[in-house]
Amino acid sequence: MILPLFIFFFGFGLKTSKSLQGIMDLQQKEEFTMEQINKWLEKPINDIPYLDVMLREKNYTKDVDNSYIEWFLKQTRISFTLNIYSIGDKRKFPGLKMGEASENAIKHYVIVTSFKDFEQTSLYFAKHAGIYFFVILDEFRLRELREICHMLWTKHQIFKSFLLTNRGVLIFDPFVWNNRTGKYGKIIQYTGEKSLERTIFYNMRGYPLRVQQFRSVYSKPMLNPITKKLQHVYGVDGRVSDVLQESLNFTRVLLDPDPHYFGERSPNGTYNGAIGSIIDNKLDLCLTGFFVKDYMVPEMEFSVAVYDDKLCIYTPKAKQIPESILPILSVGYDLWLVFIFSAFVCGFIWVLLRYLNLRLKLWSRLQTEPTINGKLDKPYKWQVVRIFIDTWVVWVRVNINHYPPFNSEKIFIASLCLVSVIFGAIFESSLATVYIHPLYYKDVQTMEDLDKTGLFVIYKYTSMGDDLFFSETSPLFASLNKKLKHVKDLNADILKDVVEIGGMAGVTRLTTLLLEYLSYIRAKRVWIVPECPKYYTISYVWHKNAPWEETVNQLLLRMQSAGLFDKFIDDMQTDVDIKLSTDQTLAQQKEEFKVLTVEDLQLSFYVILLGSLMAFVSLLFERRKKRKLTGVEQTLSG
């Protein structure tokens, strides 16, 4: 039974009731000075927002007389509540399992007890998270005290326990090897010079930690070829694991990679994979990156963010443009329009110049040239037709037979020749390029384009598809969400199915495509849709309120600020580039020269056939027109 005294103390003032004042007046001789206690406990209480001071119901007058309790009551930095408690002799105290909902409310206690009742008291208040100050008023046996603290550590992973005794402040260091017991764990003196985390975790003295790392984009488990056991982990996550092991001095026990990878919920409500291992307390650290999102698993907790990534959609590369129409599509539609439009504009300018020359009667100076005069004496409309024909002749870089007699028109023709040379160079260079580097039809650029294709979007891990497209966001995402298909075979290579089978799209991390499937991208077999629907921060995971949480997070932040994550990622990218460099060099050598075949010249033959057909049609039209004119002349002459 716990009875609160309804007494509260706040940071900048001390408010007491009359009963508390009477309790504090019953003081005995202090065992330690306030300065000594302040030196010991100043750092441990720095990050504590609130304390529950628990006094024994039958001995609270004696408890409050203790120098440790007096120090807590007089300090003004932390608000606290003063309570009394009692524990029945026959009560069972099974403790709390790690990850229970009751642990969500983290409490910090100052508990007065005796050595005889220490085990019962500690189990009664035992919670995975929280800081405990146990004030042990009587003498104690160190070996039994160690056994109790060792039990709290192994069953509940409680290590933030300060034992305030007549011998000073003691703590249990679970990482010190005890030669007497042949186990890890020893009671040591706490001096207050360093925080508890720095005192314990920055040298774990080879303590074994169960670390799980399975295959992911930044994690590649490498097996021993002889024993077939996990030997080391290649990649960013593997190097982070190495740094943590070296910095904290623990023994990394690499667990066999879970065949279910990240894990997912089964129909019976249980979880497999890494998530299931965390729930069942089968691992201490999972150093493979997880998307930071709600997995509906209260037992799991994320580290600080280590890197980020995008979830992107990839599709088969659009088909290659056939050689028969390749010359037409070697340049963009806009260039073709400019080329054609400019020719007509230049023709109109030439017509305007001819009109001005004729208007000014500049042709009268050329009476001595009957051939030229004869052309200028033709009707103006036929001169216009001839001008447009000559414009297109010059525009395609062919010489005209007769140049106009006016200097202004000759200068204009010279400018047309220069422009035609520029256009011709662009067309020729583009045509030469597309024969070496083929062109493709337009790929999917947006989610709207993807929806129009009607392709199913397949994914392998449930964490990738459960919130990829929120149906409530827009009708577009609602339509795309209906096209999602889950592949339950975690060993399936979805990208190969997308490339080889076709008719579908896939979803995966952008980094996976750039590191593991870069050869497919360079070979123009896979296309990454530029609009990525999801962006995630990625972190490591472990059990909620893990003892090493604060220390590991501090090291990860230091690695971030030092740029180690960026360096490790760049190193992986460099390894991929080096691996592909030889194949890329050979491919470039093959592409340096290309022997043209008849298939590459299909368009020229099609143009000849089309021109011949048009010439034949024109011949028939002219023959029919001539017959009609001949019939009219015969009628008039008859």
Secondary structure, DSSP 8 states (H G I E B T S, - for coil): -EEEEEEEEBTTB----HHHHHHHH-----SS-HHHHHHHHTTTTTT--EEEEEEESSSHHHHHTSHHHHHHHH--SSEEEEEEE---TT-------TT-GGGGS---EEEEE-TTTHHHHHHHH--SSS-EEEEE-S---HHHHHHHHHHHHHHH----EEEEETTEEEEEEEEEEETTTTEEEEEEE--SSS-HHHHHHT--TTEEEEEE---BTTBEEEE-TTT-SEEEEESHHHHHHHHHHHHHTEEEEEE---TTTT--B-TTS-B-HHHHHHHTT--SEEEEEEE-S--S-TTEEE-S--EEEEEEEEEE---B--TTTTTGGGS-HHHHHHHHHHHHHHHHHHHHHHHHHHHTTGGGGGTT-HHHHHHHTS-HHHHHHHHHHHHHHHHTT---SS--S-HHHHHHHHHHHHHHHHHHHHHHHHHHHHHHS--B-----SHHHHHHHT-EEEESSHHHHTTSS-TTT-HHHHHHHHTEEE---TT--HHHHHHHT-SEEEEEEHHHHHHHSHHHHHTT-EEE-SS-SEEEEEEEEEETT-TTHHHHHHHHHHHHHHTHHHHHHHHHHHHHHHHHHHHHHHHHHHHH-----GGGGHHHHHHHHHHHHHHHHHHHHHHHHHHHHHHHHHHHH-
